[in-house]
């Protein structure tokens, strides 16, 4: 049997774990949380992890240094990417940027998010901070001791390799539609130039390419995360026991719809 008492939730997944169940009973785990924990089960027990990747997440990963450089210029501070993974009794994670002498005694945490396009960047303006991101930075507060921080959306150029993949996808789509299109045809060259313009942002003032959400530590939420992790460990242990005992759920057909006798009688009378 696996020792689930040592499992720790990734800060980036706190939002999934803390999703409220439809019943409204905060003592229970939601279906979203259980779906996440089934993924945890496969990774933690069998060492199999299916990484979800898309062009959006890939840009986020590849643009970290560009975002940090931009934030350094805007704040007139020399920020550096933190590479140290932190852990406590309940959580694990790698904060992006911190202020303070030591990361484990940080005073301020900065979590940067690289927007895919101007459209997605502006979409968060005048909106509330995404709950998952709010939860994630609270995980970093718990790991570092920081009481304040921010989530900053940054609008930086698309990395060249992703941009080239986008252009190739555009070319393939145009070929399938127009047949005669090539990488040297005027139609494609014009479309590719417009695509590149949509993902280059040097013409926009740097101060207009950051949307900052300030976050203040809420200890009651952090305490509730700890309690939820404890519940998740119990659920994982029960899930493993169910799995190893070879239990099977017997699927039964749904009940037949109730027959409305009165309606049938009325129909016969009308006939």
Secondary structure, DSSP 8 states (H G I E B T S, - for coil): ---GGG--EEGGGHHHHT---TT--TTS--HHHHHHHHHHHHHHHH--------HHHHHHHHTHHHHHHHHHHHHTS--------EE-SSEEE--SEEESSSGGG-SEEEEEEE-SSHHHHHTTTTS---HHHHHHHHHHHHHH--SEEEEEEE-----HHHHHHHHHHHHHHHHHHHSS--TTSHHHHHHHHHHHHHT--TTS-GGGSEEEEEEE--HHHHHHHHHHHHHHHHHHHHHHHHHHTT--------------HHHHHHHHHH-
